[in-house]
């Protein structure tokens, strides 16, 4: 059974006459994956940093 990525890749390659279009799609998928990973990392690290700043602020004030 084909995974969704393999299905989409095969479908797009069947529609494209050259390998150039398939390469462009692969690069676009790669950039989208990198963007998602960056957003998740910034969100996770942002929450950790916020809690650290709060604890340091409480320690300084108290």
N, CA and C atoms as an extended XYZ file, in Angstrom:
186
Properties=species:S:1:pos:R:3:atomname:S:1:resname:S:1:resid:I:1 pbc="F F F"
N         0.846       -1.182        0.000 N   UNK     1
C         0.000        0.000        0.000 CA  UNK     1
C         0.887        1.239        0.000 C   UNK     1
N         0.529        2.201       -0.810 N   UNK     2
C         1.309        3.423       -0.917 CA  UNK     2
C         1.000        4.371        0.232 C   UNK     2
N         2.034        5.025        0.714 N   UNK     3
C         1.800        6.074        1.701 CA  UNK     3
C         1.285        7.305        0.972 C   UNK     3
N         0.793        8.245        1.698 N   UNK     4
C         0.228        9.436        1.069 CA  UNK     4
C         1.298       10.221        0.325 C   UNK     4
N         2.523       10.270        0.866 N   UNK     5
C         3.593       10.993        0.180 CA  UNK     5
C         3.931       10.308       -1.135 C   UNK     5
N         4.032        8.976       -1.119 N   UNK     6
C         4.352        8.244       -2.341 CA  UNK     6
C         3.255        8.411       -3.381 C   UNK     6
N         1.997        8.416       -2.935 N   UNK     7
C         0.877        8.592       -3.859 CA  UNK     7
C         0.920        9.959       -4.512 C   UNK     7
N         1.105       10.995       -3.695 N   UNK     8
C         1.157       12.360       -4.232 CA  UNK     8
C         2.355       12.522       -5.152 C   UNK     8
N         3.491       11.975       -4.751 N   UNK     9
C         4.689       12.064       -5.572 CA  UNK     9
C         4.480       11.354       -6.914 C   UNK     9
N         3.919       10.155       -6.883 N   UNK    10
C         3.677        9.410       -8.123 CA  UNK    10
C         2.672       10.130       -9.006 C   UNK    10
N         1.638       10.698       -8.409 N   UNK    11
C         0.622       11.412       -9.176 CA  UNK    11
C         1.217       12.647       -9.848 C   UNK    11
N         2.013       13.391       -9.091 N   UNK    12
C         2.621       14.592       -9.664 CA  UNK    12
C         3.644       14.248      -10.738 C   UNK    12
N         4.402       13.182      -10.544 N   UNK    13
C         5.370       12.783      -11.556 CA  UNK    13
C         4.678       12.325      -12.827 C   UNK    13
N         3.528       11.697      -12.701 N   UNK    14
C         2.775       11.276      -13.876 CA  UNK    14
C         2.244       12.475      -14.651 C   UNK    14
N         1.957       13.564      -13.959 N   UNK    15
C         1.409       14.762      -14.610 CA  UNK    15
C         2.497       15.652      -15.206 C   UNK    15
N         3.717       15.537      -14.711 N   UNK    16
C         4.812       16.382      -15.184 CA  UNK    16
C         5.546       15.694      -16.326 C   UNK    16
N         5.955       16.485      -17.304 N   UNK    17
C         6.667       15.926      -18.446 CA  UNK    17
C         8.167       15.851      -18.197 C   UNK    17
N         8.683       16.649      -17.263 N   UNK    18
C        10.112       16.640      -16.970 CA  UNK    18
C        10.329       16.362      -15.493 C   UNK    18
N        11.565       16.055      -15.135 N   UNK    19
C        11.905       15.843      -13.732 CA  UNK    19
C        11.996       17.155      -12.967 C   UNK    19
N        12.056       18.245      -13.686 N   UNK    20
C        12.182       19.544      -13.039 CA  UNK    20
C        10.992       19.843      -12.134 C   UNK    20
N         9.800       19.559      -12.601 N   UNK    21
C         8.604       19.804      -11.795 CA  UNK    21
C         8.554       18.929      -10.560 C   UNK    21
N         8.966       17.675      -10.704 N   UNK    22
C         8.971       16.766       -9.560 CA  UNK    22
C         9.980       17.241       -8.513 C   UNK    22
N        11.125       17.708       -8.975 N   UNK    23
C        12.128       18.220       -8.039 CA  UNK    23
C        11.602       19.444       -7.311 C   UNK    23
N        10.904       20.299       -8.021 N   UNK    24
C        10.336       21.496       -7.407 CA  UNK    24
C         9.340       21.121       -6.322 C   UNK    24
N         8.514       20.129       -6.578 N   UNK    25
C         7.533       19.680       -5.584 CA  UNK    25
C         8.245       19.099       -4.366 C   UNK    25
N         9.292       18.324       -4.597 N   UNK    26
C        10.031       17.751       -3.466 CA  UNK    26
C        10.677       18.839       -2.623 C   UNK    26
N        11.245       19.852       -3.271 N   UNK    27
C        11.828       20.960       -2.520 CA  UNK    27
C        10.757       21.730       -1.746 C   UNK    27
N         9.601       21.914       -2.334 N   UNK    28
C         8.512       22.622       -1.649 CA  UNK    28
C         8.060       21.841       -0.418 C   UNK    28
N         7.952       20.520       -0.548 N   UNK    29
C         7.572       19.694        0.602 CA  UNK    29
C         8.638       19.748        1.686 C   UNK    29
N         9.889       19.750        1.286 N   UNK    30
C        10.983       19.831        2.251 CA  UNK    30
C        10.962       21.162        2.996 C   UNK    30
N        10.755       22.252        2.280 N   UNK    31
C        10.685       23.576        2.918 CA  UNK    31
C         9.494       23.647        3.869 C   UNK    31
N         8.362       23.067        3.476 N   UNK    32
C         7.189       23.066        4.350 CA  UNK    32
C         7.457       22.270        5.626 C   UNK    32
N         8.132       21.137        5.501 N   UNK    33
C         8.463       20.330        6.677 CA  UNK    33
C         9.410       21.077        7.608 C   UNK    33
N        10.405       21.735        7.050 N   UNK    34
C        11.342       22.510        7.861 CA  UNK    34
C        10.611       23.644        8.583 C   UNK    34
N         9.690       24.298        7.898 N   UNK    35
C         8.926       25.382        8.522 CA  UNK    35
C         8.100       24.871        9.700 C   UNK    35
N         7.473       23.725        9.531 N   UNK    36
C         6.665       23.156       10.614 CA  UNK    36
C         7.543       22.809       11.812 C   UNK    36
N         8.707       22.218       11.561 N   UNK    37
C         9.618       21.868       12.648 CA  UNK    37
C        10.088       23.127       13.373 C   UNK    37
N        10.396       24.179       12.624 N   UNK    38
C        10.832       25.437       13.248 CA  UNK    38
C         9.734       26.050       14.104 C   UNK    38
N         8.518       26.034       13.617 N   UNK    39
C         7.398       26.605       14.376 CA  UNK    39
C         7.178       25.826       15.670 C   UNK    39
N         7.235       24.502       15.588 N   UNK    40
C         7.061       23.675       16.791 CA  UNK    40
C         8.194       23.924       17.781 C   UNK    40
N         9.427       24.029       17.281 N   UNK    41
C        10.568       24.265       18.169 CA  UNK    41
C        10.465       25.618       18.859 C   UNK    41
N        10.106       26.649       18.111 N   UNK    42
C         9.990       27.984       18.705 CA  UNK    42
C         8.865       28.012       19.733 C   UNK    42
N         7.768       27.353       19.438 N   UNK    43
C         6.651       27.302       20.389 CA  UNK    43
C         7.066       26.591       21.675 C   UNK    43
N         7.719       25.447       21.530 N   UNK    44
C         8.145       24.675       22.701 CA  UNK    44
C         9.184       25.441       23.507 C   UNK    44
N        10.201       25.978       22.851 N   UNK    45
C        11.255       26.707       23.555 CA  UNK    45
C        10.742       28.021       24.129 C   UNK    45
N         9.773       28.625       23.477 N   UNK    46
C         9.189       29.859       23.986 CA  UNK    46
C         8.485       29.643       25.311 C   UNK    46
N         7.765       28.544       25.431 N   UNK    47
C         7.080       28.233       26.685 CA  UNK    47
C         8.088       27.931       27.793 C   UNK    47
N         9.148       27.207       27.467 N   UNK    48
C        10.187       26.906       28.461 CA  UNK    48
C        10.873       28.191       28.923 C   UNK    48
N        11.203       29.069       27.982 N   UNK    49
C        11.878       30.316       28.326 CA  UNK    49
C        10.979       31.195       29.187 C   UNK    49
N         9.705       31.229       28.873 N   UNK    50
C         8.770       32.032       29.656 CA  UNK    50
C         8.705       31.543       31.096 C   UNK    50
N         8.652       30.232       31.289 N   UNK    51
C         8.596       29.707       32.658 CA  UNK    51
C         9.893       29.983       33.409 C   UNK    51
N        11.026       29.909       32.733 N   UNK    52
C        12.313       30.216       33.386 CA  UNK    52
C        12.372       31.683       33.794 C   UNK    52
N        11.964       32.582       32.899 N   UNK    53
C        11.968       34.009       33.242 CA  UNK    53
C        11.050       34.294       34.418 C   UNK    53
N         9.906       33.609       34.474 N   UNK    54
C         8.980       33.796       35.585 CA  UNK    54
C         9.616       33.337       36.899 C   UNK    54
N        10.272       32.206       36.884 N   UNK    55
C        10.877       31.701       38.119 CA  UNK    55
C        12.041       32.582       38.555 C   UNK    55
N        12.825       33.090       37.617 N   UNK    56
C        13.931       33.990       37.967 CA  UNK    56
C        13.365       35.307       38.510 C   UNK    56
N        12.315       35.802       37.886 N   UNK    57
C        11.694       37.053       38.364 CA  UNK    57
C        11.141       36.899       39.760 C   UNK    57
N        10.541       35.771       40.049 N   UNK    58
C        10.003       35.518       41.386 CA  UNK    58
C        11.127       35.423       42.402 C   UNK    58
N        12.237       34.798       42.036 N   UNK    59
C        13.367       34.661       42.944 CA  UNK    59
C        14.012       36.016       43.225 C   UNK    59
N        14.101       36.865       42.224 N   UNK    60
C        14.695       38.184       42.408 CA  UNK    60
C        13.792       39.073       43.253 C   UNK    60
N        12.494       39.015       43.015 N   UNK    61
C        11.547       39.860       43.734 CA  UNK    61
C        11.371       39.405       45.179 C   UNK    61
N        11.540       38.121       45.426 N   UNK    62
C        11.255       37.594       46.753 CA  UNK    62
C        12.451       37.356       47.525 C   UNK    62
